[in-house]
Amino acid sequence: MARELVRNGKDARALADLVDDMLRQLGASSSEPAAPRRNVAIKASLFERCIDLCRSGAQPALDSRVRTVHHLSCTGGTLIAKCLAAMPNTLVLNEINPLSRMLDKPEAPDFAPTDLAALVRMGDRGTSDELLIDMFLGQLALLRDRVTLEGRRLLLRDHSHSQFLYYDEPEPEHGLLAVVRRRFPTISLITVRDPIDSFLSMRTLGWVIFQPGSLDEYCRRYHLFLAAHKGLPVFRYEDFLATPAAMMQRMCEHLELPFNDLFEYTFDAFRFSGDSGRGGAKIAPRPRREVPPELVAEAWSSLNYLNLCQRLGYTPITQGQQPQ
């Protein structure tokens, strides 16, 4: 109904009256248990903000820029993406990489009726990267224009694993940011995590398939990832866990997204692929996985690891170190 009011050109007063009525209905359920009442209070706060905006008659300028967020696997990216998706009028597309071949299986192709790029690859083994990029940008332009007209903002979460941690050699060219920048103005950032923790998580999940499967090789690839996104602001996952609201507000300020200070209550409603962590609806630091002594020894013999710690502001692991 609210969409119809907007579509038919009705004034903000009518929309405010509609939301007022919805708010009264929410308030009528005060006999519910404590947990549902908290949800009602959260919804009420959001509706009250909506009412204030409607009554102000504000007409926000359309924002056609494309936001992008970049990180490697097992660095907390899915949690951060969910929190960004909880921001008002923000559409997050999760794990995007227009040239990823991770799911290509020429001898046993998967059913993919809605994936035009996959179907082109199946039908034409010789298709070019440039054609796939043009197809991706054409579809993205259509989506970006529609989202912009609806007063929303489009954010793409990169699937950097496809480029830097899957193939025999990293493929930094034609990364998501470089491709999107061909056609659209962008606002972007990087998120990182202590490389010992992200490497341990990848080993636990069986995702270390590059060769050699060492911490040193992982950190070499991490350096290439950072170089491919040179100049972007870097946000540390550990800082986000320690002060979620403050760090999320900083990310939103950089990405020029509206900030919803209730995101910690709503982020877990989103379901995204790549949710490989330890789960839970509470954002807080957790104990580090046990670091095997041989990995500690390997860390101290790796210049790529030591330089990466210095570059990102982390303290190198020491024997017996198990920080929260």
ZAVO-430886 format. One line per field, with one value per residue (C-alpha): residue in one letter; z, y, x. Coordinates in nm, 3 decimals, always signed. Layout:
code (A_...)
w (Z_...)
v (Y_...)
u (X_...)
This chain:
code (M_A_R_E_L_V_R_N_G_K_D_A_R_A_L_A_D_L_V_D_D_M_L_R_Q_L_G_A_S_S_S_E_P_A_A_P_R_R_N_V_A_I_K_A_S_L_F_E_R_C_I_D_L_C_R_S_G_A_Q_P_A_L_D_S_R_V_R_T_V_H_H_L_S_C_T_G_G_T_L_I_A_K_C_L_A_A_M_P_N_T_L_V_L_N_E_I_N_P_L_S_R_M_L_D_K_P_E_A_P_D_F_A_P_T_D_L_A_A_L_V_R_M_G_D_R_G_T_S_D_E_L_L_I_D_M_F_L_G_Q_L_A_L_L_R_D_R_V_T_L_E_G_R_R_L_L_L_R_D_H_S_H_S_Q_F_L_Y_Y_D_E_P_E_P_E_H_G_L_L_A_V_V_R_R_R_F_P_T_I_S_L_I_T_V_R_D_P_I_D_S_F_L_S_M_R_T_L_G_W_V_I_F_Q_P_G_S_L_D_E_Y_C_R_R_Y_H_L_F_L_A_A_H_K_G_L_P_V_F_R_Y_E_D_F_L_A_T_P_A_A_M_M_Q_R_M_C_E_H_L_E_L_P_F_N_D_L_F_E_Y_T_F_D_A_F_R_F_S_G_D_S_G_R_G_G_A_K_I_A_P_R_P_R_R_E_V_P_P_E_L_V_A_E_A_W_S_S_L_N_Y_L_N_L_C_Q_R_L_G_Y_T_P_I_T_Q_G_Q_Q_P_Q)
w (+0.000_+0.082_-0.259_-0.423_-0.241_-0.368_-0.717_-0.743_-0.634_-0.301_-0.053_+0.243_+0.487_+0.349_+0.385_+0.739_+0.825_+0.694_+0.905_+1.207_+1.176_+1.153_+1.462_+1.659_+1.563_+1.688_+2.018_+2.066_+2.122_+2.458_+2.631_+2.443_+2.627_+2.690_+2.382_+2.131_+2.308_+2.247_+1.877_+1.881_+2.036_+1.764_+1.490_+1.656_+1.660_+1.290_+1.207_+1.410_+1.208_+0.889_+1.007_+1.086_+0.738_+0.574_+0.775_+0.686_+0.318_+0.252_-0.100_-0.085_-0.395_-0.599_-0.544_-0.840_-0.712_-0.665_-0.332_-0.312_-0.014_-0.048_+0.178_+0.167_+0.294_+0.668_+0.762_+0.893_+0.563_+0.577_+0.920_+0.803_+0.483_+0.689_+0.907_+0.600_+0.456_+0.773_+0.688_+0.556_+0.182_+0.111_-0.125_-0.077_-0.345_-0.184_-0.321_-0.667_-0.915_-1.285_-1.403_-1.130_-1.269_-0.935_-1.022_-1.384_-1.451_-1.829_-1.810_-1.564_-1.579_-1.307_-1.366_-1.386_-1.561_-1.421_-1.460_-1.807_-1.777_-1.673_-1.963_-2.210_-2.073_-2.110_-2.468_-2.587_-2.445_-2.628_-2.491_-2.401_-2.068_-2.236_-2.340_-1.987_-1.844_-2.090_-1.994_-1.625_-1.661_-1.871_-1.609_-1.330_-1.507_-1.527_-1.158_-1.049_-1.236_-1.087_-0.733_-0.770_-0.884_-0.575_-0.357_-0.251_-0.267_-0.425_-0.250_-0.396_-0.175_-0.373_-0.390_-0.378_-0.302_-0.671_-0.772_-0.497_-0.317_-0.568_-0.880_-0.913_-0.941_-0.824_-1.098_-0.981_-1.326_-1.406_-1.037_-0.936_-0.847_-1.175_-1.373_-1.196_-1.227_-1.605_-1.605_-1.262_-0.993_-0.688_-0.312_-0.169_+0.135_+0.250_+0.565_+0.706_+0.988_+1.164_+0.902_+1.154_+1.241_+0.883_+0.770_+1.058_+0.965_+0.603_+0.700_+0.930_+0.644_+0.394_+0.173_+0.145_-0.201_-0.344_-0.357_-0.155_+0.113_+0.357_+0.569_+0.372_+0.040_+0.191_+0.306_-0.035_-0.189_+0.082_-0.021_-0.383_-0.271_-0.086_-0.383_-0.615_-0.388_-0.312_-0.173_-0.020_+0.354_+0.564_+0.852_+1.091_+1.185_+1.543_+1.589_+1.459_+1.708_+1.995_+1.912_+1.654_+1.657_+1.633_+1.356_+1.156_+1.178_+1.042_+0.753_+0.674_+0.685_+0.435_+0.208_+0.253_+0.368_+0.618_+0.958_+1.155_+1.517_+1.569_+1.320_+1.596_+1.650_+1.282_+1.094_+1.163_+0.963_+0.643_+0.491_+0.270_+0.114_+0.258_+0.617_+0.722_+1.066_+1.412_+1.384_+1.646_+1.661_+1.899_+1.776_+2.016_+2.024_+2.063_+2.180_+1.913_+1.778_+1.917_+1.710_+1.654_+1.756_+1.403_+1.263_+1.513_+1.398_+1.034_+1.105_+1.242_+0.941_+0.693_+0.578_+0.397_+0.726_+0.933_+0.670_+0.644_+1.021_+1.009_+0.710_+0.878_+1.235_+1.389_+1.644_+1.514_+1.688_+1.966_+2.125_+2.356_+2.254_+2.269_+2.278_+2.290)
v (+0.000_+0.240_+0.167_+0.255_+0.589_+0.675_+0.543_+0.745_+1.064_+1.102_+1.344_+1.250_+1.321_+1.026_+0.794_+0.920_+0.847_+0.493_+0.432_+0.592_+0.330_+0.049_+0.186_+0.187_-0.176_-0.267_-0.091_-0.286_-0.607_-0.500_-0.819_-1.028_-1.180_-0.977_-1.087_-1.009_-0.675_-0.587_-0.662_-0.440_-0.160_-0.195_-0.188_+0.106_+0.305_+0.239_+0.338_+0.658_+0.755_+0.682_+0.905_+1.190_+1.166_+1.163_+1.463_+1.659_+1.628_+1.558_+1.451_+1.289_+1.321_+1.005_+0.833_+0.622_+0.525_+0.156_+0.055_-0.235_-0.421_-0.645_-0.909_-1.258_-1.576_-1.641_-1.277_-1.201_-1.070_-1.235_-1.088_-0.741_-0.782_-0.878_-0.569_-0.346_-0.509_-0.404_-0.036_+0.155_+0.149_-0.062_-0.361_-0.594_-0.847_-1.114_-1.278_-1.121_-1.200_-1.175_-1.395_-1.661_-2.012_-2.191_-2.362_-2.440_-2.814_-2.862_-3.239_-3.223_-2.875_-2.773_-2.670_-2.287_-2.152_-1.798_-1.765_-1.623_-1.616_-1.982_-2.079_-1.892_-2.074_-2.409_-2.335_-2.170_-2.301_-2.022_-1.727_-1.429_-1.255_-0.927_-1.065_-1.188_-0.850_-0.666_-0.894_-0.837_-0.458_-0.451_-0.643_-0.435_-0.112_-0.224_-0.317_-0.003_+0.222_+0.049_+0.055_+0.423_+0.519_+0.344_+0.565_+0.277_+0.220_-0.079_-0.251_-0.542_-0.780_-0.909_-1.280_-1.222_-1.589_-1.659_-1.443_-1.482_-1.815_-2.064_-2.084_-2.201_-1.836_-1.535_-1.345_-0.982_-0.846_-0.797_-0.790_-0.673_-0.320_-0.270_-0.404_-0.194_+0.120_+0.086_+0.211_+0.335_+0.576_+0.370_+0.396_+0.103_-0.034_-0.337_-0.544_-0.763_-1.008_-1.130_-1.361_-1.637_-1.659_-1.647_-1.907_-2.139_-2.105_-2.185_-2.496_-2.610_-2.578_-2.754_-2.446_-2.432_-2.585_-2.358_-2.491_-2.480_-2.474_-2.280_-1.972_-1.798_-1.862_-1.749_-1.423_-1.370_-1.390_-1.159_-0.898_-0.928_-0.878_-0.558_-0.432_-0.485_-0.259_-0.002_+0.325_+0.187_+0.237_-0.074_-0.181_-0.457_-0.733_-0.743_-0.372_-0.434_-0.717_-0.500_-0.196_-0.299_+0.019_+0.258_+0.063_+0.007_+0.378_+0.453_+0.210_+0.366_+0.714_+0.613_+0.431_+0.719_+0.487_+0.583_+0.434_+0.222_+0.197_-0.102_-0.319_-0.551_-0.668_-0.720_-0.830_-1.201_-1.194_-1.192_-1.521_-1.503_-1.761_-1.782_-1.790_-2.030_-1.890_-2.001_-1.839_-1.682_-1.369_-1.182_-0.972_-1.017_-1.137_-1.511_-1.714_-1.783_-2.136_-2.320_-2.242_-2.553_-2.505_-2.590_-2.305_-2.064_-2.174_-2.136_-1.787_-1.665_-1.799_-1.624_-1.275_-1.251_-1.313_-1.074_-0.799_-0.855_-0.817_-0.491_-0.371_-0.440_-0.348_-0.697_-0.842_-1.158_-1.479_-1.613_-1.957_-2.011_-1.685_-1.733_-1.383_-1.323)
u (+0.000_+0.284_+0.434_+0.102_+0.089_+0.435_+0.366_+0.044_+0.214_+0.032_+0.185_+0.404_+0.119_-0.080_+0.216_+0.276_-0.089_-0.048_+0.263_+0.091_-0.181_+0.077_+0.251_-0.074_-0.130_+0.217_+0.150_-0.170_+0.029_+0.179_+0.058_+0.317_+0.619_+0.933_+1.134_+0.853_+0.796_+1.160_+1.109_+0.800_+1.006_+1.270_+1.007_+0.834_+1.157_+1.210_+0.853_+0.884_+1.190_+1.000_+0.715_+0.954_+1.103_+0.761_+0.642_+0.954_+0.871_+1.238_+1.327_+1.674_+1.891_+1.930_+2.264_+2.377_+2.722_+2.805_+2.958_+3.202_+3.350_+3.655_+3.812_+3.957_+3.790_+3.754_+3.810_+3.461_+3.329_+2.988_+2.912_+3.014_+2.807_+2.500_+2.544_+2.574_+2.261_+2.078_+2.131_+1.828_+1.763_+2.070_+2.074_+2.371_+2.465_+2.676_+2.995_+3.020_+3.297_+3.209_+3.497_+3.499_+3.537_+3.515_+3.187_+3.271_+3.238_+3.258_+3.208_+2.915_+2.759_+2.516_+2.156_+2.168_+1.856_+1.895_+2.273_+2.331_+2.711_+2.724_+2.499_+2.721_+3.027_+2.849_+2.745_+3.065_+3.393_+3.577_+3.381_+3.600_+3.642_+3.547_+3.208_+3.141_+3.244_+3.015_+2.726_+2.792_+2.811_+2.494_+2.298_+2.452_+2.354_+1.991_+1.987_+2.173_+1.930_+1.625_+1.767_+1.860_+1.510_+1.372_+1.594_+1.817_+2.192_+2.365_+2.656_+2.856_+3.051_+3.347_+3.432_+3.808_+3.873_+3.808_+4.104_+4.359_+4.313_+4.174_+4.389_+4.750_+4.852_+4.646_+4.462_+4.441_+4.353_+3.986_+3.895_+3.549_+3.661_+3.849_+3.553_+3.289_+3.502_+3.490_+3.132_+3.026_+3.147_+3.239_+3.296_+3.493_+3.671_+3.871_+3.823_+4.101_+4.167_+4.480_+4.637_+4.707_+4.338_+4.211_+4.469_+4.374_+4.005_+4.077_+4.275_+3.993_+3.742_+3.971_+3.995_+4.374_+4.405_+4.675_+5.030_+5.236_+4.968_+5.185_+5.130_+5.404_+5.225_+4.895_+5.054_+5.216_+4.871_+4.734_+4.993_+4.877_+4.517_+4.612_+4.813_+4.514_+4.306_+4.574_+4.444_+4.123_+4.065_+4.128_+3.902_+4.011_+3.767_+3.899_+3.823_+3.471_+3.413_+3.539_+3.322_+3.061_+2.851_+3.146_+3.319_+3.001_+2.925_+3.273_+3.220_+2.883_+3.032_+3.299_+3.050_+2.803_+2.527_+2.256_+2.337_+2.090_+2.205_+1.973_+2.165_+2.292_+1.931_+1.848_+2.163_+2.105_+1.781_+1.989_+2.100_+2.409_+2.637_+2.987_+2.864_+3.140_+3.228_+3.128_+2.785_+2.563_+2.352_+2.583_+2.875_+3.165_+3.529_+3.585_+3.884_+4.142_+4.167_+4.467_+4.776_+4.993_+5.361_+5.475_+5.265_+5.420_+5.765_+5.661_+5.527_+5.857_+6.047_+5.813_+5.905_+5.569_+5.389_+5.601_+5.572_+5.197_+5.154_+5.347_+5.145_+4.810_+4.909_+4.899_+5.143_+5.313_+5.209_+5.436_+5.453_+5.155_+4.985_+4.608_+4.450_+4.077)
